[in-house]
Structure formats: C-alpha cells, structure tokens
Amino acid sequence: MSRICNRKIKTIKKLNKTYNLNSPIEFKILYKKFWKKLYIICYNQTNHKEVSEEIVQDIFISLWKRRKELVITSSIEHYLVKSAKLKVIDHYRKLYTKKHKNISQCDLCEHPEFDEKCLEHNEALFEFLEQEIQLIVNKLPCQCQKVYRLSREQQLNTSEIAKVLNISTKTVKNHLTRALKFIRVNMS
C-alpha cells in the first residue's frame, strides 16, 4: 500500500508483494494477476468482448508507458480498478461524441459559446443526477445504505465490505443487488 523508491526503480507494495514496474517480468506477473478482474469489470459495463479487451490492454499500456513518473498512493489493485471504470466512462463518452457529431464545424465556428454551454449543461446534469441518486440511496434501509456507500463511494469489494460490517459476502451481494434495483426503479 505504500510506494518505495530504491535507486530510481519504481515499486509498489501490495499485501507483502512488491511489484517493480520497470521489470518486464514483474510487469507481466502484475498483468496476469489483474487482467481478468479488469476484463470482467469492463465487460459487465460494456457487454462487448472486444471493447473490454481493448480497454484492459490500454490500461496496461498506459501503466507501462507512464511507469517512471507514475505515483500510486493506493494499492495497485485499487488503482487498476479505478482506471478500468474511468476508461469505460471514456469509451461511452467517445461513443456519445461520435453519435452526436451532427453539428458541422461551421456551426461550431458561428457559435463559440456552444462548448462552454454544453460543458455547463453536462456539469449541471451530473450534479442533478448525483443529488437524485443520493436522495434515493438515503431511502434505503440502513445496512443496505452502508453496503452501497462502501462499494460505490469507497470502492471496496464484497469481501472487504463483509469484513468491515462483519457480515457474509452473500449478504453484501444481496444488499448491493437490492440497492441497485431500488435506484434503477426510482430513477425511471
């Protein structure tokens, strides 16, 4: 969980295991250990095999390219999971942009305030949705709320949540399923 620097060789320590990001062999070990988990996260969001594989590949390519200047303050697993989630969001953002590129360059030149208004609109929409989700989550039973917040706000996995709340992983999964269904139903 801490970062160790020895003679400018970047290493990351995770549960008594240190990864030297400059070593191709150790990088390969890191890749083999986490690629499947990242792939599952991406596939669950995209339902597309090739896109998920490409996203995971991009994450590890980026990690390799930036290994010398990268500072990871959390565990490597947390960093990679967060990267996967952000890459999926980026993927959908690119799809949205492609789909809505009906505005010609001339239209954009005639309306330079478009970008700023669009950004303001998206930020306002994001804040509104975030507030709506929080209001819905607040209506959940106490334990269900705790599980949801630990999962979504603190990025803990089901076994970590189970340890924190002293409940079984099956119970955690049930609470998460219940919370997500409740949010989905109340958002529509």
MDAnalysis code that builds the backbone (N, CA, C; Angstrom):
import MDAnalysis as mda
import numpy as np

u = mda.Universe.empty(564, n_residues=188, atom_resindex=np.repeat(np.arange(188), 3), trajectory=True)
u.add_TopologyAttr("name", ["N", "CA", "C"] * 188)
u.add_TopologyAttr("resid", np.arange(1, 189))
u.add_TopologyAttr("resname", ["MET", "SER", "ARG", "ILE", "CYS", "ASN", "ARG", "LYS", "ILE", "LYS", "THR", "ILE", "LYS", "LYS", "LEU", "ASN", "LYS", "THR", "TYR", "ASN", "LEU", "ASN", "SER", "PRO", "ILE", "GLU", "PHE", "LYS", "ILE", "LEU", "TYR", "LYS", "LYS", "PHE", "TRP", "LYS", "LYS", "LEU", "TYR", "ILE", "ILE", "CYS", "TYR", "ASN", "GLN", "THR", "ASN", "HIS", "LYS", "GLU", "VAL", "SER", "GLU", "GLU", "ILE", "VAL", "GLN", "ASP", "ILE", "PHE", "ILE", "SER", "LEU", "TRP", "LYS", "ARG", "ARG", "LYS", "GLU", "LEU", "VAL", "ILE", "THR", "SER", "SER", "ILE", "GLU", "HIS", "TYR", "LEU", "VAL", "LYS", "SER", "ALA", "LYS", "LEU", "LYS", "VAL", "ILE", "ASP", "HIS", "TYR", "ARG", "LYS", "LEU", "TYR", "THR", "LYS", "LYS", "HIS", "LYS", "ASN", "ILE", "SER", "GLN", "CYS", "ASP", "LEU", "CYS", "GLU", "HIS", "PRO", "GLU", "PHE", "ASP", "GLU", "LYS", "CYS", "LEU", "GLU", "HIS", "ASN", "GLU", "ALA", "LEU", "PHE", "GLU", "PHE", "LEU", "GLU", "GLN", "GLU", "ILE", "GLN", "LEU", "ILE", "VAL", "ASN", "LYS", "LEU", "PRO", "CYS", "GLN", "CYS", "GLN", "LYS", "VAL", "TYR", "ARG", "LEU", "SER", "ARG", "GLU", "GLN", "GLN", "LEU", "ASN", "THR", "SER", "GLU", "ILE", "ALA", "LYS", "VAL", "LEU", "ASN", "ILE", "SER", "THR", "LYS", "THR", "VAL", "LYS", "ASN", "HIS", "LEU", "THR", "ARG", "ALA", "LEU", "LYS", "PHE", "ILE", "ARG", "VAL", "ASN", "MET", "SER"])
u.atoms.positions = np.array([
    [0.809, -1.188, 0.000],
    [0.000, 0.000, 0.000],
    [0.862, 1.266, 0.000],
    [2.117, 1.116, 0.175],
    [2.982, 2.284, 0.136],
    [3.891, 2.204, -1.071],
    [4.446, 3.340, -1.449],
    [5.322, 3.420, -2.585],
    [6.745, 3.445, -2.070],
    [7.625, 2.632, -2.648],
    [9.016, 2.538, -2.214],
    [9.908, 2.872, -3.398],
    [10.893, 3.739, -3.215],
    [11.817, 4.079, -4.289],
    [13.214, 3.632, -3.890],
    [13.849, 2.795, -4.676],
    [15.222, 2.362, -4.463],
    [15.983, 2.590, -5.762],
    [16.957, 3.478, -5.736],
    [17.780, 3.769, -6.902],
    [16.940, 4.045, -8.141],
    [15.953, 4.886, -7.980],
    [15.066, 5.307, -9.056],
    [14.281, 4.170, -9.699],
    [14.185, 3.040, -9.039],
    [13.360, 1.938, -9.544],
    [12.037, 2.004, -8.810],
    [10.979, 2.176, -9.582],
    [9.655, 2.345, -9.009],
    [9.083, 0.991, -8.619],
    [8.628, 0.887, -7.378],
    [7.983, -0.346, -6.929],
    [6.710, 0.017, -6.201],
    [5.787, -0.891, -6.178],
    [4.546, -0.696, -5.457],
    [4.318, -1.906, -4.583],
    [4.043, -1.667, -3.317],
    [3.866, -2.771, -2.374],
    [2.376, -3.001, -2.165],
    [1.964, -4.227, -2.265],
    [0.567, -4.605, -2.086],
    [0.518, -5.909, -1.317],
    [0.070, -5.859, -0.073],
    [-0.078, -7.045, 0.752],
    [1.151, -7.952, 0.706],
    [2.275, -7.418, 1.134],
    [3.553, -8.134, 1.191],
    [4.105, -8.512, -0.181],
    [3.524, -8.019, -1.255],
    [4.028, -8.296, -2.593],
    [4.442, -6.967, -3.209],
    [5.688, -6.877, -3.641],
    [6.195, -5.663, -4.250],
    [6.340, -5.886, -5.748],
    [5.803, -4.971, -6.530],
    [5.906, -5.043, -7.982],
    [6.882, -3.975, -8.453],
    [7.862, -4.388, -9.203],
    [8.796, -3.455, -9.813],
    [8.246, -3.148, -11.201],
    [7.683, -1.965, -11.368],
    [7.044, -1.617, -12.637],
    [8.044, -1.469, -13.780],
    [9.320, -1.357, -13.476],
    [10.327, -1.256, -14.528],
    [10.797, -2.626, -15.017],
    [10.446, -3.656, -14.324],
    [10.844, -5.012, -14.702],
    [9.768, -5.635, -15.594],
    [10.105, -5.957, -16.839],
    [9.119, -6.588, -17.732],
    [8.552, -7.889, -17.162],
    [9.378, -8.645, -16.461],
    [8.919, -9.920, -15.895],
    [7.881, -9.672, -14.804],
    [8.174, -8.740, -13.890],
    [7.222, -8.443, -12.817],
    [5.977, -7.743, -13.348],
    [6.162, -6.940, -14.394],
    [5.011, -6.287, -15.009],
    [4.080, -7.347, -15.609],
    [4.670, -8.376, -16.201],
    [3.890, -9.478, -16.772],
    [3.131, -10.218, -15.669],
    [3.763, -10.396, -14.520],
    [3.099, -11.035, -13.373],
    [1.909, -10.192, -12.935],
    [2.123, -8.886, -12.856],
    [1.057, -7.951, -12.489],
    [-0.096, -8.052, -13.493],
    [0.254, -8.087, -14.781],
    [-0.741, -8.192, -15.843],
    [-1.546, -9.481, -15.684],
    [-0.872, -10.599, -15.508],
    [-1.561, -11.888, -15.384],
    [-2.464, -11.932, -14.152],
    [-2.036, -11.242, -13.097],
    [-2.801, -11.273, -11.853],
    [-4.098, -10.462, -11.955],
    [-4.060, -9.346, -12.684],
    [-5.210, -8.433, -12.662],
    [-5.998, -8.303, -13.960],
    [-5.512, -8.857, -15.080],
    [-6.207, -8.625, -16.338],
    [-7.627, -9.163, -16.327],
    [-7.839, -10.338, -15.731],
    [-9.168, -10.953, -15.753],
    [-10.170, -10.131, -14.941],
    [-9.742, -9.664, -13.784],
    [-10.636, -8.842, -12.951],
    [-11.029, -7.570, -13.688],
    [-10.056, -6.926, -14.335],
    [-10.336, -5.700, -15.085],
    [-11.237, -5.997, -16.282],
    [-10.987, -7.118, -16.939],
    [-11.807, -7.504, -18.086],
    [-13.267, -7.695, -17.651],
    [-13.470, -8.366, -16.530],
    [-14.833, -8.611, -16.033],
    [-15.524, -7.288, -15.711],
    [-14.809, -6.372, -15.073],
    [-15.374, -5.061, -14.753],
    [-15.806, -4.362, -16.041],
    [-14.927, -4.357, -17.030],
    [-15.231, -3.694, -18.301],
    [-16.374, -4.393, -19.034],
    [-16.332, -5.709, -19.063],
    [-17.371, -6.460, -19.784],
    [-18.743, -6.269, -19.134],
    [-18.776, -6.217, -17.809],
    [-20.054, -6.000, -17.114],
    [-20.663, -4.648, -17.475],
    [-19.832, -3.690, -17.826],
    [-20.328, -2.362, -18.181],
    [-20.618, -2.218, -19.672],
    [-19.843, -2.899, -20.515],
    [-19.987, -2.715, -21.963],
    [-20.730, -3.849, -22.656],
    [-20.698, -5.046, -22.083],
    [-21.260, -6.247, -22.710],
    [-20.679, -6.471, -24.101],
    [-19.411, -6.122, -24.255],
    [-18.755, -6.259, -25.551],
    [-17.336, -6.773, -25.328],
    [-17.084, -7.990, -25.825],
    [-15.808, -8.669, -25.578],
    [-14.615, -7.871, -26.093],
    [-14.655, -7.477, -27.372],
    [-13.513, -6.790, -27.981],
    [-13.235, -5.436, -27.322],
    [-14.290, -4.698, -27.036],
    [-14.130, -3.385, -26.389],
    [-13.503, -3.564, -25.010],
    [-13.967, -4.556, -24.263],
    [-13.437, -4.814, -22.922],
    [-11.963, -5.200, -22.982],
    [-11.617, -6.064, -23.938],
    [-10.209, -6.458, -24.092],
    [-9.346, -5.249, -24.448],
    [-9.862, -4.411, -25.328],
    [-9.114, -3.217, -25.748],
    [-8.905, -2.247, -24.583],
    [-9.926, -2.067, -23.779],
    [-9.819, -1.167, -22.628],
    [-8.763, -1.679, -21.649],
    [-8.797, -2.970, -21.349],
    [-7.818, -3.552, -20.420],
    [-6.410, -3.414, -20.996],
    [-6.280, -3.678, -22.286],
    [-4.974, -3.532, -22.932],
    [-4.482, -2.088, -22.818],
    [-5.363, -1.131, -23.068],
    [-4.997, 0.291, -22.964],
    [-4.532, 0.664, -21.558],
    [-5.184, 0.095, -20.553],
    [-4.812, 0.387, -19.164],
    [-3.373, -0.051, -18.903],
    [-3.047, -1.264, -19.315],
    [-1.703, -1.772, -19.055],
    [-0.648, -1.094, -19.933],
    [-1.005, -0.720, -21.141],
    [-0.073, 0.033, -21.998],
    [0.227, 1.385, -21.360],
    [-0.821, 2.041, -20.899],
    [-0.655, 3.342, -20.239],
    [0.201, 3.207, -18.979],
    [-0.060, 2.164, -18.196],
    [0.725, 1.927, -16.981],
    [2.198, 1.725, -17.322],
    [2.467, 0.956, -18.369],
    [3.852, 0.702, -18.777],
    [4.525, 1.988, -19.270],
    [3.822, 2.760, -20.083],
    [4.405, 3.982, -20.643],
    [4.683, 5.033, -19.563],
    [3.819, 5.083, -18.548],
    [3.947, 6.120, -17.520],
    [4.591, 5.605, -16.238],
    [5.169, 4.415, -16.271],
    [5.673, 3.757, -15.060],
    [6.730, 4.565, -14.316],
    [7.533, 5.381, -15.038],
    [8.625, 6.110, -14.383],
    [8.147, 7.341, -13.623],
    [7.094, 7.984, -14.123],
    [6.616, 9.188, -13.439],
    [5.349, 8.959, -12.621],
    [4.776, 7.772, -12.720],
    [3.525, 7.474, -12.044],
    [3.718, 7.332, -10.536],
    [2.830, 7.972, -9.778],
    [2.837, 7.849, -8.312],
    [1.475, 7.284, -7.923],
    [1.471, 6.095, -7.385],
    [0.234, 5.438, -6.970],
    [0.201, 5.436, -5.448],
    [-0.784, 6.143, -4.897],
    [-0.853, 6.286, -3.440],
    [-1.708, 5.205, -2.793],
    [-2.543, 4.543, -3.580],
    [-3.360, 3.452, -3.045],
    [-2.760, 2.129, -3.496],
    [-3.475, 1.051, -3.275],
    [-2.989, -0.254, -3.737],
    [-3.036, -0.295, -5.259],
    [-2.212, -1.118, -5.850],
    [-2.184, -1.245, -7.303],
    [-3.518, -1.769, -7.810],
    [-4.143, -2.656, -7.055],
    [-5.447, -3.198, -7.456],
    [-6.491, -2.092, -7.506],
    [-6.529, -1.257, -6.479],
    [-7.479, -0.142, -6.438],
    [-7.227, 0.804, -7.611],
    [-5.972, 1.079, -7.879],
    [-5.606, 1.956, -8.996],
    [-6.100, 1.381, -10.329],
    [-5.875, 0.098, -10.548],
    [-6.266, -0.540, -11.813],
    [-7.785, -0.612, -11.963],
    [-8.487, -0.920, -10.884],
    [-9.959, -0.981, -10.934],
    [-10.528, 0.397, -11.252],
    [-9.993, 1.416, -10.604],
    [-10.438, 2.786, -10.856],
    [-10.161, 3.169, -12.310],
    [-8.990, 2.785, -12.812],
    [-8.634, 3.058, -14.209],
    [-9.623, 2.397, -15.157],
    [-9.998, 1.164, -14.855],
    [-10.948, 0.444, -15.706],
    [-12.294, 1.164, -15.751],
    [-12.760, 1.580, -14.600],
    [-14.049, 2.270, -14.548],
    [-14.000, 3.593, -15.318],
    [-12.901, 4.323, -15.169],
    [-12.759, 5.590, -15.887],
    [-12.628, 5.376, -17.393],
    [-11.927, 4.312, -17.792],
    [-11.783, 4.002, -19.226],
    [-13.130, 3.633, -19.845],
    [-13.981, 2.938, -19.102],
    [-15.312, 2.596, -19.608],
    [-16.130, 3.872, -19.799],
    [-16.057, 4.770, -18.833],
    [-16.760, 6.053, -18.965],
    [-16.240, 6.803, -20.184],
    [-14.935, 6.810, -20.354],
    [-14.324, 7.469, -21.507],
    [-14.794, 6.831, -22.811],
    [-14.916, 5.507, -22.827],
    [-15.407, 4.789, -24.007],
    [-16.810, 5.271, -24.376],
    [-17.694, 5.353, -23.380],
    [-19.063, 5.810, -23.653],
    [-19.098, 7.283, -24.048],
    [-18.211, 8.066, -23.486],
    [-18.130, 9.481, -23.863],
    [-17.761, 9.602, -25.343],
    [-16.797, 8.783, -25.794],
    [-16.385, 8.800, -27.201],
    [-17.521, 8.340, -28.106],
    [-18.252, 7.304, -27.690],
    [-19.390, 6.842, -28.470],
    [-20.443, 7.933, -28.598],
    [-20.720, 8.595, -27.490],
    [-21.704, 9.676, -27.481],
    [-21.272, 10.790, -28.428],
    [-19.992, 11.140, -28.376],
    [-19.466, 12.203, -29.228],
    [-19.596, 11.827, -30.695],
    [-19.242, 10.585, -31.040],
    [-19.376, 10.133, -32.430],
    [-20.828, 10.187, -32.874],
    [-21.705, 9.722, -32.012],
    [-23.124, 9.643, -32.349],
    [-23.742, 11.027, -32.537],
    [-23.261, 11.987, -31.788],
    [-23.864, 13.320, -31.812],
    [-22.997, 14.345, -32.533],
    [-22.224, 13.888, -33.521],
    [-21.380, 14.809, -34.279],
    [-22.121, 15.369, -35.485],
    [-23.403, 15.626, -35.316],
    [-24.212, 16.144, -36.407],
    [-23.944, 17.623, -36.646],
    [-23.370, 18.267, -35.668],
    [-23.101, 19.695, -35.782],
    [-21.858, 19.877, -36.631],
    [-21.985, 20.636, -37.683],
    [-20.839, 20.837, -38.573],
    [-19.838, 21.799, -37.948],
    [-18.623, 21.789, -38.482],
    [-17.579, 22.687, -37.993],
    [-17.998, 24.146, -38.165],
    [-18.699, 24.439, -39.251],
    [-19.146, 25.815, -39.493],
    [-20.105, 26.266, -38.403],
    [-21.002, 25.368, -37.994],
    [-21.944, 25.707, -36.923],
    [-21.194, 26.023, -35.634],
    [-20.145, 25.244, -35.349],
    [-19.361, 25.487, -34.144],
    [-18.634, 26.817, -34.227],
    [-18.129, 27.163, -35.420],
    [-17.429, 28.432, -35.577],
    [-18.376, 29.601, -35.377],
    [-19.619, 29.428, -35.832],
    [-20.608, 30.502, -35.682],
    [-21.070, 30.635, -34.236],
    [-20.908, 29.579, -33.441],
    [-21.385, 29.572, -32.055],
    [-20.273, 29.122, -31.108],
    [-19.284, 30.001, -30.856],
    [-18.176, 29.590, -29.985],
    [-18.602, 29.325, -28.545],
    [-19.763, 29.836, -28.149],
    [-20.220, 29.610, -26.780],
    [-20.811, 28.205, -26.605],
    [-20.949, 27.471, -27.701],
    [-21.543, 26.131, -27.644],
    [-20.798, 25.223, -26.670],
    [-19.470, 25.149, -26.792],
    [-18.680, 24.272, -25.938],
    [-18.871, 24.606, -24.461],
    [-18.845, 25.887, -24.154],
    [-18.990, 26.306, -22.756],
    [-20.386, 25.984, -22.235],
    [-21.420, 26.243, -23.056],
    [-22.789, 25.949, -22.634],
    [-22.988, 24.445, -22.472],
    [-22.425, 23.667, -23.388],
    [-22.535, 22.216, -23.313],
    [-21.869, 21.696, -22.040],
    [-20.684, 22.223, -21.738],
    [-19.971, 21.818, -20.532],
    [-20.777, 22.181, -19.286],
    [-21.317, 23.394, -19.256],
    [-22.124, 23.825, -18.110],
    [-23.361, 22.931, -17.962],
    [-23.981, 22.598, -19.097],
    [-25.165, 21.736, -19.073],
    [-24.808, 20.352, -18.531],
    [-23.703, 19.775, -19.004],
    [-23.284, 18.447, -18.546],
    [-22.939, 18.452, -17.064],
    [-22.266, 19.503, -16.604],
    [-21.932, 19.601, -15.185],
    [-23.195, 19.710, -14.339],
    [-24.149, 20.528, -14.807],
    [-25.408, 20.686, -14.085],
    [-26.180, 19.362, -14.068],
    [-26.191, 18.675, -15.198],
    [-26.871, 17.380, -15.280],
    [-26.223, 16.368, -14.352],
    [-24.891, 16.337, -14.331],
    [-24.165, 15.423, -13.452],
    [-24.504, 15.707, -11.988],
    [-24.478, 16.977, -11.604],
    [-24.804, 17.340, -10.215],
    [-26.234, 16.944, -9.864],
    [-27.145, 17.178, -10.804],
    [-28.548, 16.818, -10.575],
    [-28.689, 15.313, -10.372],
    [-28.080, 14.531, -11.253],
    [-28.155, 13.069, -11.141],
    [-27.506, 12.569, -9.854],
    [-26.382, 13.165, -9.496],
    [-25.701, 12.785, -8.260],
    [-26.602, 13.046, -7.053],
    [-27.273, 14.204, -7.042],
    [-28.180, 14.531, -5.942],
    [-29.380, 13.584, -5.908],
    [-29.910, 13.270, -7.089],
    [-31.046, 12.351, -7.168],
    [-30.674, 10.975, -6.623],
    [-29.504, 10.496, -7.013],
    [-29.056, 9.181, -6.532],
    [-28.880, 9.213, -5.023],
    [-28.301, 10.288, -4.491],
    [-28.118, 10.385, -3.036],
    [-29.454, 10.385, -2.300],
    [-30.452, 11.086, -2.858],
    [-31.777, 11.098, -2.227],
    [-32.393, 9.700, -2.231],
    [-32.225, 8.982, -3.325],
    [-32.756, 7.624, -3.422],
    [-32.012, 6.698, -2.461],
    [-30.685, 6.806, -2.414],
    [-29.880, 5.967, -1.517],
    [-30.270, 6.227, -0.063],
    [-30.580, 7.468, 0.267],
    [-30.983, 7.809, 1.636],
    [-32.282, 7.115, 2.050],
    [-33.075, 6.671, 1.070],
    [-34.335, 5.978, 1.367],
    [-34.127, 4.483, 1.617],
    [-32.947, 3.985, 1.329],
    [-32.646, 2.563, 1.537],
    [-32.546, 2.251, 3.032],
    [-32.780, 0.995, 3.407],
    [-32.553, 0.599, 4.807],
    [-31.090, 0.865, 5.195],
    [-30.857, 1.079, 6.455],
    [-29.551, 1.491, 6.979],
    [-28.405, 0.598, 6.506],
    [-28.533, -0.716, 6.712],
    [-27.455, -1.638, 6.352],
    [-27.225, -1.645, 4.835],
    [-28.284, -1.566, 4.086],
    [-28.206, -1.552, 2.624],
    [-27.474, -0.277, 2.158],
    [-27.783, 0.838, 2.811],
    [-27.086, 2.102, 2.522],
    [-25.592, 1.976, 2.776],
    [-25.247, 1.410, 3.924],
    [-23.836, 1.261, 4.291],
    [-23.097, 0.445, 3.232],
    [-23.691, -0.676, 2.846],
    [-23.061, -1.552, 1.852],
    [-22.889, -0.804, 0.527],
    [-23.927, -0.123, 0.080],
    [-23.861, 0.619, -1.183],
    [-22.768, 1.684, -1.134],
    [-22.739, 2.456, -0.062],
    [-21.746, 3.541, 0.049],
    [-20.316, 2.990, 0.115],
    [-20.119, 1.910, 0.848],
    [-18.777, 1.307, 0.901],
    [-18.355, 0.813, -0.478],
    [-19.294, 0.277, -1.225],
    [-18.996, -0.242, -2.556],
    [-18.749, 0.877, -3.556],
    [-19.639, 1.838, -3.613],
    [-19.578, 2.855, -4.668],
    [-18.748, 4.083, -4.301],
    [-18.757, 4.475, -3.056],
    [-18.037, 5.688, -2.674],
    [-16.617, 5.395, -2.210],
    [-16.416, 4.240, -1.552],
    [-15.077, 3.913, -1.054],
    [-14.409, 2.813, -1.879],
    [-15.105, 2.340, -2.925],
    [-14.550, 1.368, -3.873],
    [-14.091, 0.056, -3.224],
    [-14.773, -0.373, -2.165],
    [-14.417, -1.638, -1.532],
    [-15.103, -2.784, -2.265],
    [-14.448, -3.936, -2.324],
    [-15.084, -5.100, -2.943],
    [-15.944, -5.821, -1.910],
    [-16.661, -6.855, -2.350],
    [-17.625, -7.505, -1.460],
    [-16.976, -8.145, -0.230],
    [-15.811, -8.748, -0.405],
    [-15.165, -9.367, 0.765],
    [-14.673, -8.309, 1.758],
    [-14.193, -7.185, 1.255],
    [-13.755, -6.106, 2.154],
    [-14.943, -5.522, 2.907],
    [-16.062, -5.351, 2.223],
    [-17.275, -4.830, 2.864],
    [-17.753, -5.815, 3.933],
    [-17.716, -7.094, 3.605],
    [-18.142, -8.126, 4.561],
    [-17.312, -8.057, 5.836],
    [-15.998, -7.864, 5.688],
    [-15.128, -7.761, 6.868],
    [-15.443, -6.511, 7.685],
    [-15.627, -5.384, 7.002],
    [-15.892, -4.115, 7.696],
    [-17.202, -4.190, 8.485],
    [-18.240, -4.752, 7.866],
    [-19.561, -4.779, 8.502],
    [-19.828, -6.075, 9.268],
    [-18.862, -7.003, 9.228],
    [-18.991, -8.277, 9.921],
    [-20.239, -9.048, 9.476],
    [-20.397, -9.138, 8.135],
    [-21.488, -9.902, 7.541],
    [-20.904, -10.788, 6.445],
    [-21.686, -11.710, 5.915],
    [-21.186, -12.609, 4.874],
    [-21.135, -11.890, 3.520],
    [-20.309, -12.404, 2.620],
    [-20.214, -11.808, 1.277],
    [-21.533, -11.981, 0.531],
    [-22.240, -13.057, 0.796],
    [-23.555, -13.298, 0.177],
    [-24.528, -12.197, 0.591],
    [-24.491, -11.820, 1.862],
    [-25.355, -10.740, 2.357],
    [-24.974, -9.420, 1.692],
    [-23.684, -9.179, 1.524],
    [-23.223, -7.961, 0.851],
    [-23.769, -7.928, -0.569],
    [-23.642, -9.044, -1.280],
    [-24.146, -9.112, -2.665],
    [-25.651, -8.871, -2.714],
    [-26.378, -9.446, -1.760],
    [-27.834, -9.238, -1.708],
    [-28.167, -7.766, -1.490],
    [-27.452, -7.121, -0.576],
    [-27.687, -5.695, -0.310],
    [-27.383, -4.853, -1.553],
    [-26.274, -5.163, -2.229],
    [-25.917, -4.413, -3.438],
    [-26.958, -4.595, -4.534],
    [-27.408, -5.818, -4.721],
    [-28.440, -6.092, -5.726],
    [-29.705, -5.321, -5.401],
    [-30.081, -5.355, -4.144],
    [-31.290, -4.651, -3.695],
    [-31.143, -3.138, -3.901],
    [-29.988, -2.603, -3.538],
    [-29.754, -1.154, -3.670],
    [-29.784, -0.717, -5.131],
    [-29.092, -1.464, -5.993],
    [-29.036, -1.086, -7.410],
    [-30.408, -1.192, -8.070],
    [-31.159, -2.216, -7.715],
    [-32.512, -2.360, -8.254],
    [-33.395, -1.204, -7.781],
    [-33.283, -0.862, -6.513],
    [-34.065, 0.237, -5.935],
    [-33.731, 1.558, -6.635],
    [-32.449, 1.790, -6.880],
    [-32.013, 3.025, -7.564],
    [-32.555, 3.043, -8.989],
    [-32.407, 1.912, -9.697],
    [-32.889, 1.825, -11.088],
    [-34.382, 2.114, -11.170],
    [-35.155, 1.483, -10.299],
    [-36.608, 1.656, -10.309],
    [-36.984, 3.106, -10.000],
    [-36.308, 3.705, -9.045],
    [-36.651, 5.069, -8.633],
    [-36.099, 6.154, -9.553],
    [-35.137, 5.808, -10.391],
    [-34.583, 6.789, -11.340],
    [-35.446, 6.894, -12.597],
    [-36.213, 5.848, -12.896],
    [-37.008, 5.894, -14.133],
    [-38.361, 6.498, -13.933],
])
